[in-house]
Amino acid sequence: MKFFTGILALCLAVLTLSETKATIRIVDNNSFDPANFTTLQAAHDGAVSGDTLYVIGSGANYGNLSATKQLLIFGPGFFLGENPQTQANPVPAKVGSITFNTGSENSLMTGITFENQVTANASNITFKRNRHIFDYDLTSIISIGNNVSNIFIVQSHIWATDVTYDHSSYYSYARCINVGSNCQNIVIKNNYISHNYSNSANHRVIYSPSTSSVDFQNNVVWGKVTIYNSIVYSNIFRFGVFDGGSNDIQYNIGDATQFGTSNGNQENIDMTTVFETSGTSDGKWKLVSGSPAISAGINGADCGMFGGPNPYVLSGIPVIPSIYFFFGSSSGSNSTGLPIQVKIKSHN
């Protein structure tokens, strides 16, 4: 594993050298691997704005982060053992509570597994191809502060895992995504978002107040959405409620009457006819052959998370090459060296 991590670091450095002149730092808390840093906060504190952090998959959480610098943070993805040609080391990089503060504008987190709340108190933050897991003692999975703009939540798997505990006895506003007041250009596209708990009207997948606006497209949703002044295109509601006001609602599909039938919307659709329903944790939300969601979205594209110009990517593999196969011999010689085999795949 130590040798593999060294090869990985070398490959990452070579493959990204032409794309950035910023420092690349390895974050790795596996006890047998050398690394620049073993916690995300230490890596942040030791970096300068514009640096890139590569977080290696591990069984241990990398802890919390309070960010005041612009950083590009890459993890390996998630569901790595389920989908083919993901990573040779099929272990996710898990983090705790993450907060982006003033100074962290234009940061990116991708390929990360969040096990606690993430908060954006700064503008121009991108969350791309991540897995967000909800716990019963959180008010929201993703919290967007007041008076921020250009927050991108895209190609991610956001799931409220606790479906039996009465959240309302803890917090009245347990939400997957909570948008603050006076927020503009909050982009939520090509995600799987599920909040299975439905005993309280406040347990929403997304809440955005009437002073803010959301660009909500190509999502697969289970739960309640309340948004205003927003674009609502090409989504699939497996189950739930949609409300709010002053929205542009077109080419969506609902299991009930969430969207009506005007403007290309479809209602009362049997969801067993829409998705493959079997396969990997995220692959089962691909459209089945003959699905009513095929070519039913805006501009003739598919509805759902795999539709549109920037479809969901299985396992949240980041937009960097990944080593999906690695074999190293346990012995070598001065004449032959140490034989290794590496297979690398690029990702868009």
One Martini backbone bead per residue (centre of mass of N, CA, C, O) as a GRO file, in nm:
protein
  348
    1MET     BB    1   0.057   0.063  -0.020
    2LYS     BB    2   0.295   0.254  -0.007
    3PHE     BB    3   0.377   0.217  -0.304
    4PHE     BB    4   0.107   0.296  -0.430
    5THR     BB    5   0.098   0.587  -0.321
    6GLY     BB    6   0.352   0.678  -0.465
    7ILE     BB    7   0.249   0.628  -0.750
    8LEU     BB    8   0.001   0.805  -0.730
    9ALA     BB    9   0.145   1.072  -0.675
   10LEU     BB   10   0.312   1.073  -0.934
   11CYS     BB   11   0.079   1.060  -1.138
   12LEU     BB   12  -0.069   1.312  -1.046
   13ALA     BB   13   0.160   1.509  -1.099
   14VAL     BB   14   0.200   1.451  -1.401
   15LEU     BB   15  -0.108   1.477  -1.501
   16THR     BB   16  -0.126   1.793  -1.365
   17LEU     BB   17   0.110   1.979  -1.450
   18SER     BB   18  -0.032   2.118  -1.710
   19GLU     BB   19  -0.285   2.245  -1.527
   20THR     BB   20  -0.080   2.331  -1.285
   21LYS     BB   21   0.126   2.545  -1.055
   22ALA     BB   22   0.037   2.433  -0.809
   23THR     BB   23   0.038   2.274  -0.523
   24ILE     BB   24   0.068   1.930  -0.437
   25ARG     BB   25  -0.118   1.757  -0.181
   26ILE     BB   26  -0.104   1.496   0.052
   27VAL     BB   27  -0.377   1.313   0.209
   28ASP     BB   28  -0.286   1.072   0.474
   29ASN     BB   29  -0.400   0.827   0.739
   30ASN     BB   30  -0.237   0.595   0.673
   31SER     BB   31   0.001   0.439   0.865
   32PHE     BB   32   0.179   0.320   0.598
   33ASP     BB   33   0.185   0.622   0.490
   34PRO     BB   34   0.322   0.878   0.336
   35ALA     BB   35   0.265   1.235   0.413
   36ASN     BB   36   0.198   1.562   0.445
   37PHE     BB   37  -0.095   1.476   0.564
   38THR     BB   38  -0.372   1.362   0.805
   39THR     BB   39  -0.543   1.628   0.781
   40LEU     BB   40  -0.739   1.870   0.652
   41GLN     BB   41  -0.660   2.112   0.829
   42ALA     BB   42  -0.352   2.084   0.800
   43ALA     BB   43  -0.349   2.117   0.494
   44HIS     BB   44  -0.471   2.397   0.487
   45ASP     BB   45  -0.260   2.539   0.678
   46GLY     BB   46  -0.012   2.447   0.472
   47ALA     BB   47  -0.142   2.609   0.259
   48VAL     BB   48  -0.220   2.783  -0.038
   49SER     BB   49  -0.376   2.957  -0.244
   50GLY     BB   50  -0.442   2.717  -0.514
   51ASP     BB   51  -0.420   2.454  -0.405
   52THR     BB   52  -0.384   2.091  -0.406
   53LEU     BB   53  -0.586   1.821  -0.276
   54TYR     BB   54  -0.515   1.476  -0.198
   55VAL     BB   55  -0.744   1.229  -0.088
   56ILE     BB   56  -0.708   0.934   0.062
   57GLY     BB   57  -0.824   0.643   0.108
   58SER     BB   58  -1.008   0.550   0.418
   59GLY     BB   59  -1.122   0.429   0.731
   60ALA     BB   60  -1.062   0.719   0.822
   61ASN     BB   61  -1.132   1.019   0.925
   62TYR     BB   62  -1.029   1.366   0.839
   63GLY     BB   63  -1.222   1.561   0.951
   64ASN     BB   64  -1.235   1.887   0.996
   65LEU     BB   65  -1.324   2.215   0.829
   66SER     BB   66  -1.188   2.553   0.813
   67ALA     BB   67  -1.217   2.771   0.544
   68THR     BB   68  -0.979   3.051   0.406
   69LYS     BB   69  -0.911   2.905   0.130
   70GLN     BB   70  -0.824   2.837  -0.197
   71LEU     BB   71  -0.930   2.505  -0.293
   72LEU     BB   72  -0.847   2.181  -0.431
   73ILE     BB   73  -1.051   1.890  -0.357
   74PHE     BB   74  -0.960   1.543  -0.380
   75GLY     BB   75  -1.113   1.240  -0.428
   76PRO     BB   76  -1.203   0.900  -0.527
   77GLY     BB   77  -1.493   0.853  -0.428
   78PHE     BB   78  -1.775   0.618  -0.458
   79PHE     BB   79  -1.880   0.308  -0.480
   80LEU     BB   80  -1.609   0.149  -0.577
   81GLY     BB   81  -1.707  -0.166  -0.550
   82GLU     BB   82  -1.956  -0.149  -0.768
   83ASN     BB   83  -1.802  -0.014  -0.995
   84PRO     BB   84  -1.627  -0.001  -1.276
   85GLN     BB   85  -1.335   0.147  -1.312
   86THR     BB   86  -1.226   0.328  -1.063
   87GLN     BB   87  -1.036   0.197  -0.818
   88ALA     BB   88  -0.780   0.017  -0.685
   89ASN     BB   89  -0.868   0.176  -0.422
   90PRO     BB   90  -1.194   0.107  -0.275
   91VAL     BB   91  -1.170   0.386  -0.091
   92PRO     BB   92  -1.291   0.632   0.078
   93ALA     BB   93  -1.311   0.986   0.161
   94LYS     BB   94  -1.361   1.098   0.486
   95VAL     BB   95  -1.558   1.359   0.639
   96GLY     BB   96  -1.666   1.612   0.821
   97SER     BB   97  -1.698   1.918   0.909
   98ILE     BB   98  -1.771   2.183   0.668
   99THR     BB   99  -1.629   2.523   0.618
  100PHE     BB  100  -1.691   2.811   0.417
  101ASN     BB  101  -1.515   3.103   0.417
  102THR     BB  102  -1.373   3.377   0.400
  103GLY     BB  103  -1.133   3.311   0.126
  104SER     BB  104  -1.274   3.038  -0.026
  105GLU     BB  105  -1.320   3.125  -0.288
  106ASN     BB  106  -1.320   2.896  -0.554
  107SER     BB  107  -1.381   2.626  -0.444
  108LEU     BB  108  -1.323   2.258  -0.436
  109MET     BB  109  -1.529   1.955  -0.403
  110THR     BB  110  -1.428   1.611  -0.489
  111GLY     BB  111  -1.482   1.275  -0.413
  112ILE     BB  112  -1.642   1.298  -0.141
  113THR     BB  113  -1.724   1.191   0.197
  114PHE     BB  114  -1.989   1.303   0.388
  115GLU     BB  115  -2.053   1.286   0.764
  116ASN     BB  116  -2.141   1.590   0.757
  117GLN     BB  117  -2.170   1.910   0.760
  118VAL     BB  118  -2.205   2.160   0.503
  119THR     BB  119  -2.077   2.504   0.470
  120ALA     BB  120  -2.172   2.812   0.291
  121ASN     BB  121  -2.023   3.146   0.354
  122ALA     BB  122  -1.937   3.151   0.053
  123SER     BB  123  -1.870   3.220  -0.261
  124ASN     BB  124  -1.789   3.017  -0.513
  125ILE     BB  125  -1.886   2.705  -0.465
  126THR     BB  126  -1.790   2.356  -0.529
  127PHE     BB  127  -1.999   2.058  -0.544
  128LYS     BB  128  -1.858   1.752  -0.681
  129ARG     BB  129  -1.902   1.430  -0.673
  130ASN     BB  130  -2.058   1.354  -0.403
  131ARG     BB  131  -2.113   1.223  -0.070
  132HIS     BB  132  -2.409   1.255   0.132
  133ILE     BB  133  -2.468   1.200   0.484
  134PHE     BB  134  -2.727   1.159   0.704
  135ASP     BB  135  -2.801   1.274   1.031
  136TYR     BB  136  -3.019   1.311   1.300
  137ASP     BB  137  -2.831   1.573   1.430
  138LEU     BB  138  -2.908   1.743   1.179
  139THR     BB  139  -3.033   2.018   1.003
  140SER     BB  140  -2.824   1.968   0.759
  141ILE     BB  141  -2.621   1.885   0.502
  142ILE     BB  142  -2.662   2.156   0.332
  143SER     BB  143  -2.543   2.489   0.404
  144ILE     BB  144  -2.659   2.810   0.306
  145GLY     BB  145  -2.594   3.113   0.344
  146ASN     BB  146  -2.623   3.436   0.354
  147ASN     BB  147  -2.548   3.629   0.083
  148VAL     BB  148  -2.497   3.419  -0.151
  149SER     BB  149  -2.322   3.291  -0.449
  150ASN     BB  150  -2.243   3.048  -0.655
  151ILE     BB  151  -2.364   2.752  -0.589
  152PHE     BB  152  -2.246   2.412  -0.649
  153ILE     BB  153  -2.463   2.117  -0.687
  154VAL     BB  154  -2.316   1.831  -0.841
  155GLN     BB  155  -2.317   1.501  -0.913
  156SER     BB  156  -2.470   1.384  -0.650
  157HIS     BB  157  -2.509   1.196  -0.333
  158ILE     BB  158  -2.810   1.254  -0.140
  159TRP     BB  159  -2.869   1.104   0.189
  160ALA     BB  160  -3.122   1.016   0.412
  161THR     BB  161  -3.069   0.749   0.619
  162ASP     BB  162  -3.270   0.824   0.845
  163VAL     BB  163  -3.611   0.662   0.874
  164THR     BB  164  -3.705   0.631   1.203
  165TYR     BB  165  -3.632   0.883   1.331
  166ASP     BB  166  -3.756   1.161   1.512
  167HIS     BB  167  -3.650   1.460   1.415
  168SER     BB  168  -3.854   1.664   1.557
  169SER     BB  169  -3.720   1.616   1.850
  170TYR     BB  170  -3.473   1.791   1.757
  171TYR     BB  171  -3.558   1.922   1.470
  172SER     BB  172  -3.761   2.127   1.250
  173TYR     BB  173  -3.518   2.148   0.995
  174ALA     BB  174  -3.467   1.886   0.831
  175ARG     BB  175  -3.225   1.898   0.563
  176CYS     BB  176  -3.047   1.860   0.285
  177ILE     BB  177  -3.110   2.161   0.165
  178ASN     BB  178  -3.015   2.491   0.281
  179VAL     BB  179  -3.128   2.815   0.204
  180GLY     BB  180  -3.069   3.125   0.231
  181SER     BB  181  -3.088   3.452   0.223
  182ASN     BB  182  -3.014   3.623  -0.056
  183CYS     BB  183  -2.977   3.401  -0.289
  184GLN     BB  184  -2.781   3.334  -0.588
  185ASN     BB  185  -2.716   3.093  -0.796
  186ILE     BB  186  -2.833   2.803  -0.712
  187VAL     BB  187  -2.690   2.498  -0.814
  188ILE     BB  188  -2.900   2.199  -0.888
  189LYS     BB  189  -2.749   1.917  -1.049
  190ASN     BB  190  -2.742   1.587  -1.109
  191ASN     BB  191  -2.898   1.447  -0.862
  192TYR     BB  192  -2.929   1.249  -0.570
  193ILE     BB  193  -3.231   1.302  -0.364
  194SER     BB  194  -3.296   1.186  -0.021
  195HIS     BB  195  -3.591   1.203   0.209
  196ASN     BB  196  -3.754   0.954   0.382
  197TYR     BB  197  -3.861   1.144   0.587
  198SER     BB  198  -4.237   1.236   0.646
  199ASN     BB  199  -4.376   1.344   0.926
  200SER     BB  200  -4.263   1.631   0.846
  201ALA     BB  201  -4.293   1.933   0.674
  202ASN     BB  202  -3.979   2.017   0.740
  203HIS     BB  203  -3.876   1.760   0.578
  204ARG     BB  204  -3.661   1.855   0.343
  205VAL     BB  205  -3.475   1.849   0.073
  206ILE     BB  206  -3.561   2.156  -0.003
  207TYR     BB  207  -3.483   2.498   0.107
  208SER     BB  208  -3.610   2.815  -0.029
  209PRO     BB  209  -3.664   3.129  -0.016
  210SER     BB  210  -3.818   3.417  -0.156
  211THR     BB  211  -3.514   3.566  -0.168
  212SER     BB  212  -3.440   3.324  -0.351
  213SER     BB  213  -3.253   3.117  -0.598
  214VAL     BB  214  -3.292   2.829  -0.826
  215ASP     BB  215  -3.116   2.573  -1.015
  216PHE     BB  216  -3.338   2.297  -1.099
  217GLN     BB  217  -3.181   2.009  -1.248
  218ASN     BB  218  -3.166   1.678  -1.306
  219ASN     BB  219  -3.324   1.527  -1.073
  220VAL     BB  220  -3.353   1.283  -0.811
  221VAL     BB  221  -3.653   1.254  -0.603
  222TRP     BB  222  -3.714   1.227  -0.235
  223GLY     BB  223  -3.954   1.455  -0.130
  224LYS     BB  224  -3.940   1.790  -0.021
  225VAL     BB  225  -3.998   2.097  -0.212
  226THR     BB  226  -3.894   2.448  -0.146
  227ILE     BB  227  -3.933   2.706  -0.393
  228TYR     BB  228  -3.820   3.017  -0.553
  229ASN     BB  229  -3.751   3.177  -0.840
  230SER     BB  230  -3.723   2.912  -1.031
  231ILE     BB  231  -3.565   2.655  -1.200
  232VAL     BB  232  -3.768   2.364  -1.330
  233TYR     BB  233  -3.598   2.093  -1.481
  234SER     BB  234  -3.589   1.753  -1.554
  235ASN     BB  235  -3.727   1.609  -1.321
  236ILE     BB  236  -3.759   1.337  -1.070
  237PHE     BB  237  -4.040   1.227  -0.880
  238ARG     BB  238  -4.082   0.955  -0.687
  239PHE     BB  239  -4.148   1.129  -0.417
  240GLY     BB  240  -4.368   1.396  -0.310
  241VAL     BB  241  -4.325   1.756  -0.271
  242PHE     BB  242  -4.424   2.063  -0.445
  243ASP     BB  243  -4.327   2.402  -0.363
  244GLY     BB  244  -4.415   2.757  -0.384
  245GLY     BB  245  -4.297   3.025  -0.615
  246SER     BB  246  -4.223   3.167  -0.914
  247ASN     BB  247  -4.187   2.926  -1.121
  248ASP     BB  248  -4.009   2.742  -1.375
  249ILE     BB  249  -4.203   2.467  -1.507
  250GLN     BB  250  -4.037   2.196  -1.690
  251TYR     BB  251  -4.012   1.872  -1.783
  252ASN     BB  252  -4.144   1.692  -1.560
  253ILE     BB  253  -4.161   1.411  -1.320
  254GLY     BB  254  -4.435   1.241  -1.152
  255ASP     BB  255  -4.607   1.022  -0.930
  256ALA     BB  256  -4.796   1.267  -0.931
  257THR     BB  257  -4.915   1.622  -0.905
  258GLN     BB  258  -4.667   1.824  -0.883
  259PHE     BB  259  -4.676   1.950  -1.214
  260GLY     BB  260  -4.858   1.835  -1.403
  261THR     BB  261  -4.919   1.889  -1.782
  262SER     BB  262  -4.777   2.134  -1.842
  263ASN     BB  263  -4.489   2.210  -2.004
  264GLY     BB  264  -4.411   1.887  -2.029
  265ASN     BB  265  -4.542   1.759  -1.800
  266GLN     BB  266  -4.568   1.473  -1.570
  267GLU     BB  267  -4.817   1.252  -1.431
  268ASN     BB  268  -4.867   0.961  -1.272
  269ILE     BB  269  -4.599   0.791  -1.267
  270ASP     BB  270  -4.463   0.485  -1.297
  271MET     BB  271  -4.155   0.412  -1.154
  272THR     BB  272  -4.114   0.118  -1.277
  273THR     BB  273  -4.083   0.261  -1.582
  274VAL     BB  274  -3.810   0.443  -1.544
  275PHE     BB  275  -3.610   0.244  -1.400
  276GLU     BB  276  -3.396  -0.014  -1.344
  277THR     BB  277  -3.367  -0.078  -1.004
  278SER     BB  278  -3.096  -0.221  -1.068
  279GLY     BB  279  -2.786  -0.248  -0.903
  280THR     BB  280  -2.630   0.003  -0.814
  281SER     BB  281  -2.669   0.268  -0.604
  282ASP     BB  282  -2.657   0.461  -0.879
  283GLY     BB  283  -2.723   0.288  -1.143
  284LYS     BB  284  -3.044   0.240  -1.085
  285TRP     BB  285  -3.108   0.551  -1.211
  286LYS     BB  286  -3.132   0.460  -1.473
  287LEU     BB  287  -3.284   0.433  -1.770
  288VAL     BB  288  -3.509   0.248  -1.903
  289SER     BB  289  -3.628   0.092  -2.148
  290GLY     BB  290  -3.899   0.304  -2.235
  291SER     BB  291  -3.890   0.547  -2.080
  292PRO     BB  292  -4.068   0.847  -2.010
  293ALA     BB  293  -3.778   1.014  -1.973
  294ILE     BB  294  -3.705   0.988  -2.256
  295SER     BB  295  -3.678   1.286  -2.414
  296ALA     BB  296  -3.853   1.468  -2.173
  297GLY     BB  297  -3.683   1.711  -2.164
  298ILE     BB  298  -3.514   1.968  -2.215
  299ASN     BB  299  -3.439   1.974  -2.546
  300GLY     BB  300  -3.477   1.642  -2.552
  301ALA     BB  301  -3.378   1.541  -2.301
  302ASP     BB  302  -3.325   1.375  -2.031
  303CYS     BB  303  -3.436   1.285  -1.745
  304GLY     BB  304  -3.246   1.329  -1.481
  305MET     BB  305  -2.914   1.258  -1.373
  306PHE     BB  306  -2.834   1.144  -1.684
  307GLY     BB  307  -2.905   1.418  -1.796
  308GLY     BB  308  -2.788   1.632  -2.006
  309PRO     BB  309  -2.472   1.794  -2.037
  310ASN     BB  310  -2.412   1.690  -1.709
  311PRO     BB  311  -2.390   1.400  -1.609
  312TYR     BB  312  -2.383   1.162  -1.408
  313VAL     BB  313  -2.121   0.993  -1.223
  314LEU     BB  314  -2.008   0.713  -1.140
  315SER     BB  315  -1.881   0.735  -0.813
  316GLY     BB  316  -1.762   1.027  -0.836
  317ILE     BB  317  -1.544   1.068  -1.039
  318PRO     BB  318  -1.312   1.270  -1.100
  319VAL     BB  319  -1.150   1.519  -1.315
  320ILE     BB  320  -0.935   1.271  -1.320
  321PRO     BB  321  -0.720   1.046  -1.330
  322SER     BB  322  -0.739   0.687  -1.276
  323ILE     BB  323  -0.644   0.410  -1.082
  324TYR     BB  324  -0.791   0.082  -1.154
  325PHE     BB  325  -0.501  -0.067  -1.181
  326PHE     BB  326  -0.278  -0.270  -0.963
  327PHE     BB  327   0.055  -0.424  -1.000
  328GLY     BB  328   0.300  -0.562  -0.770
  329SER     BB  329   0.579  -0.697  -0.718
  330SER     BB  330   0.761  -0.847  -0.444
  331SER     BB  331   0.996  -0.865  -0.666
  332GLY     BB  332   1.340  -0.807  -0.781
  333SER     BB  333   1.603  -0.670  -0.996
  334ASN     BB  334   1.873  -0.522  -1.143
  335SER     BB  335   1.780  -0.613  -1.438
  336THR     BB  336   1.442  -0.584  -1.409
  337GLY     BB  337   1.338  -0.485  -1.160
  338LEU     BB  338   1.004  -0.366  -1.077
  339PRO     BB  339   0.720  -0.502  -1.155
  340ILE     BB  340   0.445  -0.324  -1.311
  341GLN     BB  341   0.082  -0.255  -1.321
  342VAL     BB  342  -0.099   0.008  -1.498
  343LYS     BB  343  -0.433   0.151  -1.498
  344ILE     BB  344  -0.567   0.430  -1.683
  345LYS     BB  345  -0.839   0.671  -1.644
  346SER     BB  346  -1.033   0.896  -1.787
  347HIS     BB  347  -1.227   1.199  -1.686
  348ASN     BB  348  -1.514   1.428  -1.737
   0.00000   0.00000   0.00000
